[in-house]
Amino acid sequence: MLKFKLLLWGFTQLLKREVRNNPDCSQYIKGKKLTFQIRTQSGIGRYFVIANGKIQSFDGLTSTPQFTLTFKNADKGFSILSAKDGQAAFLRGLGKKDLVISGDFLEVMWFQGLTEFLQPKKTISPYDRTRFSQ
């Protein structure tokens, strides 16, 4: 459970850093108002507020999220959220019912776009550069 809670807190810090350091990310959240939460079925979780070009998170749950990601338990949540193959892990979690998504799916899709800013930048190897430049 502690790893899950720490992961959610760290997620907020990564997003805040990206907003501060990446103008594209800052532009992406500009004007957005969104409250969502990530939790377990037993009620452990954190909620996130995006407003006024900033991201904040709070321990606990809110009664008015626009969407919720609910994991079967903290171990499943940690496993899915920290998986190297993030999108595939989410899909597996949905298929196995280890993850349930509720609420406004348009906002969920917007959120997925936000998480793309946390993905490592893809670099082209020297081999690929010469192959594509011909």
For each residue, the residues with C-beta under 8 A, 3 or more apart:
1: 4 5 44 74
2: 5 6
3: 6 7 74 78
4: 1 7 8 40 44 71 74 75 77 78 81
5: 1 2 8 9 44 46 59 74
6: 2 3 9 10
7: 3 4 10 11 77 78 81 82
8: 4 5 11 12 38 45 46 57 81
9: 5 6 12 13 46 57
10: 6 7 13 14
11: 7 8 14 15 38 57 81
12: 8 9 15 16 46 48 55 56 57
13: 9 10 16 17
14: 10 11 17 18 118
15: 11 12 18 19 55 114 117 118
16: 12 13 19 20 54 55
17: 13 14 20 21
18: 14 15 21 22 25 117 118
19: 15 16 22 25 26 29 53 54 55
20: 16 17 26
21: 17 18 25
22: 18 19 25 26 117
23: 26 27
24: 27 28 117
25: 18 19 21 22 28 29 114 117
26: 19 20 22 23 29 30 53
27: 23 24 30
28: 24 25 32 113 114 117
29: 19 25 26 32 50 53 54 55 114
30: 26 27 53
31: 53
32: 28 29 50 51 110
33: 50 51
34: 48 49 50 51 66 107 110 111
35: 47 48 49 50 62 64 65 66
36: 47 48 65 66 67 68 69 103 107 111
37: 45 46 47 48 61 62 65 68 69
38: 8 11 45 46 47 48 68 69 71 77 81
39: 43 44 45 46 61 68 69 70 71
40: 4 43 44 45 70 71 72 73 74 77
41: 70 71 72 73
42: 73
43: 39 40 61
44: 1 4 5 39 40 74
45: 8 37 38 39 40 60 61
46: 5 8 9 12 37 38 39 57 58 59 60
47: 35 36 37 38 57 58 60 61 62 65
48: 12 34 35 36 37 38 55 56 57 58
49: 34 35 55 56 57 58
50: 29 32 33 34 35 54 55
51: 32 33 34 54 56
52:
53: 19 26 29 30 31
54: 16 19 29 50 51
55: 12 15 16 19 29 48 49 50
56: 12 48 49 51
57: 8 9 11 12 46 47 48 49
58: 46 47 48 49 62
59: 5 46
60: 45 46 47
61: 37 39 43 45 47 65
62: 35 37 47 58 65
63:
64: 35
65: 35 36 37 47 61 62 68 103
66: 34 35 36 103 104 107
67: 36 101 102 103 104 105 107 108 111
68: 36 37 38 39 65 101 102 103
69: 36 37 38 39 99 100 101
70: 39 40 41 99 100 101 102
71: 4 38 39 40 41 74 76 77 80 93 98 99
72: 40 41 76 77 97 98 99
73: 40 41 42 76 77
74: 1 3 4 5 40 44 71 77 78
75: 4 78 79
76: 71 72 73 79 80 93 98 99
77: 4 7 38 40 71 72 73 74 80 81 99
78: 3 4 7 74 75 81 82
79: 75 76 82 83 89
80: 71 76 77 83 89 90 92 93 98 99
81: 4 7 8 11 38 77 78 86
82: 7 78 79
83: 79 80 86 88 89
84:
85: 88 89
86: 81 83 89 90 115 119
87: 90 91
88: 83 85 91 92
89: 79 80 83 85 86 92 93
90: 80 86 87 93 94 99
91: 87 88 94 95
92: 80 88 89 95 96 98
93: 71 76 80 89 90 96 98 99
94: 90 91 97 98 99 100 101
95: 91 92
96: 92 93
97: 72 94 100
98: 71 72 76 80 92 93 94
99: 69 70 71 72 76 77 80 90 93 94
100: 69 70 94 97
101: 67 68 69 70 94 105 108
102: 67 68 70
103: 36 65 66 67 68 107 108
104: 66 67 107 108
105: 67 101 108 109
106: 109 110
107: 34 36 66 67 103 104 110 111
108: 67 101 103 104 105 111 112
109: 105 106 112 113
110: 32 34 106 107 113 114
111: 34 36 67 107 108 114 115
112: 108 109 115 116
113: 28 109 110 116
114: 15 25 28 29 110 111 117
115: 86 111 112 118 119
116: 112 113 119
117: 15 18 22 24 25 28 114
118: 14 15 18 115
119: 86 115 116
120:
121:
122:
123:
124: 128 129 132
125: 128 129
126: 129 130
127: 130 131
128: 124 125 131 132
129: 124 125 126 132 133
130: 126 127 133 134
131: 127 128 134
132: 124 128 129
133: 129 130
134: 130 131
